[in-house]
Amino acid sequence: MEIVVWGNPEVSHSVIVPPDGRINTPLVEDVPATGKTSVELARDLEKALSRYIKQPVVTVILSGFVGPYSRQIRVVGEAAEPQTLQFSKGMTVMDVMIAVGGLTEFADGNDASIIRSVNGQRKQYAVRLDDLLKRGDISANVEVLPGDVLIIPESLL
């Protein structure tokens, strides 16, 4: 997120919210950010900065939000752009593959798998990405769930 303090560029900067949900900024440390709107967080920062700056005006601009780990889909391996995605209800493997730009030329798409936590146990499910993406087999378009990890291995050939 971008934190802009009007008239105070030395205090304005970009910050990544860590897993504990607490951010650190110049002059202000350990500010809870999780569960707050950008406006609520801006007011909290204004209050904290008012100890150092007379009537600070803060704007918080969110960018690149992917949510907490439990609400993410992680894609690793031979995706064109491996990354973490924000989960959306009804999301499928096709949606994920579009977001990551498809497979690399070295991918073994039909040997891909989803790692999912079910009742506290890690389970692995086979995914047929080549069938879906190259052959149009819509039956291979499975739903993804929050917390899933899609692993796309490299072909051995």
N, C-alpha and C positions, 0 to 999 in steps of 0.2 A: 504494500500500500504506500501511497505517497502522503506525507504529512507536510502541509504547507502552513507556515506561520506567517501571516501577512506582515510585511515590513521587517521580517527577521530571517533572511535567507540562511544565516549561519545555523539556525535551529531547524529549518525545513530540510527534509530528506526522505529517502525511501527506506522502508523497513519490511522485513519478512516476519510474519507472525510465526513463532516457533510452536512446536507441539504443545507446550504448556499454556499457550494462549496469552502470554504476558509479553508486552513489548517494552523495549528500552529506546529512549530518544535522548538527544542532547538535553541536559538539565533535568530530565525526568526519567526515572527508572521503574521497572516492574509495574507497568500499567496494564490491568486486565483488559483484553480486547475481545475475547471469545464471547459470542452471544449478543454483541452490541451492534447497532447500526453505525454507519459512518458518522452520522450526526451525533449520536450518543457518545461515541469515542472522542469526537472533536471537542464536545463540551467538557469531558473528563480531562482532556489534555489542556484545555484553556484554564480550567480550575487549578491544575497542577502547575502550569507555567506561570500563573499569576503571581506566584511567590518570587519570580525572577523578572518577569516582563509585565509592564503596566498594560492592562486590558488587552491581552493577546487575542487575536482572531485566528482560529485554526480551522482548516479544511482538511478532511481526510478523503482521499480518493482511492477506492479499491480497484485493484487490478490483479489478474492472474489467480483469482480465488479458486481453490480446488477442494476446500472443506477439510474437516478433520479426517484423520486416517480411516475412521470407520465409515466415512461417506465418500471414499475415493475408489477409483478403479485404477490399478497400476498395470502398465503394459511394459514388459521387458523382453529383451532378445531381439529377434530379427524383424521388428517393426521399422518402417521407414523413419519414424520419429518416436522412439520409445519415450513415454511420459506418464505422468499422473493426471488423471481426468476427474472432474467432479461428477459424481453419480447423479443421474436423473432417472426418475421413475419411468419404467418401461424401456429402459436402455437395453440394446441388444449388442451382440458381437459385431454386427454390421456397423452400428453407430460408432463403436469403439474403433474399428478399423478405418472408417472414414476420418475420424479425428486424428489418428496417428499416421495417416497418409499411406495406408496399405502395408504390404510386405516388401522386404528387400528381395533382391534376386537370389539370395542365398537361403531364404527361409524354407523350412519344412512345415508349411501351414497345416497339413493334415496330421502332424504330430504335436500340434499345440495343445495346451491344457490350461484349465482354469483351476487355481488353488482357492478354495473357499472354506471359511470356518462355519461348521455346522454343529450346533450344540457344543461349542467349545473344542471340537475336534477338527483338524485340518483334513479336508477331502480334496482329491484331485479328480477332475472331470475332463475327458477328452473333448477336443474341439476340432472340427474339420474346416479350417479356414480356406484351404485350397478349393475344396468342394463349393464353399459358399462364394468366394470371390472370383474364381476362375471358371467354374462350371455353372454358377447361378443356382446351386442347390439350396433353396430357401429353407429346407428342413434343417440345415446346418446353422441357421441363424438363431442361436440360443440367447435367452435373456441373461444379462449379467446382474449381479447384486452388489450392494455396497460392500466394500472390503475385498472384492475379488482381485486376484492377481492373474493376468493373462500372460502366460509364458510361451514365447514363440521360439522354438529351437532352430539352429542352423542345420541345413541339410548336410548329410555326410557324403553325398555324391558330388 
